[in-house]
Amino acid sequence: MSIVAHRRVAIVRALVVGVALATAACSSTSTNYVPEPVREAPDLTYALTLESSPKLAVRFDVGVIGSSDGITEFALDEGFGGVKQAGSEFVRPEATDERGAPLQVERPAPYRFIVRHPPGARIALRYTLPETAPKTPFVDSGHFRPVLTSSLLHLIGDVALVAPRHLDSGTRRVIELTFAGFKDGGWSGATSFRPDLDAIRVRESIGAFRHGLIVAGDVDVDVGAVRGRPVAVAMQRGAFGFTADEFAARVRRIVELQRAYFRDDDAPYFLVSAIAIGAKSETSFSAGGTGLTQSFAAFLPPGAAFHVDTDEAKLIDGLLAHEMAHHWIGGRVAVKPPEAEHYWFTEGFTEFVARRVLADAGLLTRAQSIDELNATLLEYHVNPEKNAPAARIADAFWADPNVGDLPYQRGNLVAIVVDHAIRARTGGKNGVDDLLRELVRDAGEGQLVVDTDDLLLRISAWAGADVAARVRAVVVNGETVELDPTTYAPSLRYVPGDPPQFVDAEASPTP
Ligand SMILES: [Zn+2]
């Protein structure tokens, strides 16, 4: 169950001066989280070793019983989050049998390693990550690629931890992850499975395990409880204009809001990382993130701060709320491949939920929330790809920025349409929130995997068959989303046009 729930390029918008934002403090208590120990021998091991001489490098040793046909392929997820030539950072692939004798390794692509060995033998594949080049931010998904500098290691498992192809990725297995040389070198860190770099052995599918996060180096790790469960925040030290405490409090406030929204406190542990990517700019703010197993990674510009005189605090909150919502939309409720055909749901509904949760908590003011709504309407209406069908999104999501933006905009508006229809039908008693909570509830202890047809059936049940038919025409065929003029009436007044906009009816002067 490899989940790719990622935000492309989150927010690139000019900063607007003069907007105040109410900061929400959050009390947190420290907790020592140790996952339930798994005692069985591991089926798959990953050992990371930090080497400082002759040069800085991290060595990866992957151990497994090889395929019964004597040919074992290990692979990274080419195309994950738009990453091309995954694995091209890694050098010196070598393989050995259990006595340490060398085995032949072929590498037909940067992301494929093929080892020949006696059938069914225990084998180990080794590869090395040298210090990585400075990244060009948010271009060609550079922020998702492995990062190794003298003070930071940041790894998303899909493009850093190879998977043995002969073991299917969905079956739960015992997987071990160990670190050597990190503590001795003064490196701290955390993973998707515990808030330090101690060895872990978990029972997890290979897909979910590899869809996790490893962050180490000059990193402040702050662990606190949210609704009784530990949430770790790992922040690159000295990179931002806020302290680790301030950032962790902000993160935990948003985790708390999202858990309350989805009415789900089941996650035993959660990690949020923040590292600096890109360059500081006076005129724009570029940030991104990706939702991962029991975690999400946030990428912020150096010096990012919760400035109250600009929109920067709002943009950071928006990013955190979006990525946190992916724990449910895209995570617990995942979509079938091709994923991009379902981004109207996993990205668009996530945008909707992020705005609603922040607005309901007062982290977005009424004016900011109306501005966000109108910005979405405007961006959608000027998008030259606004009538692209689902198949085009699947083809060109990563290649064409307008196509890449479309499911965020279109799906957000579709969520508004569905929400309004449910409210109209139930006299305001229910909304799209209830449909989302129903999906999460149906995921039970595990994961619910849906496609557009499944989602349309739910929409039909909650909002009516006519609404489901309209949504299908939009998300499958690319027809233009039309909002009902009574959406948000009487609080907001709908002004038709291209784009249509909402004005605050309560703030409007009486004629
Ligand atoms: Zn997203």
Boltz pocket constraint, residues with backbone or C-beta under 6 A from the ligand:
constraints:
  - pocket:
      binder: B
      contacts: [[A, 5], [A, 6], [A, 7], [A, 8], [A, 322], [A, 326], [A, 346], [A, 347], [A, 350]]
      max_distance: 6.0
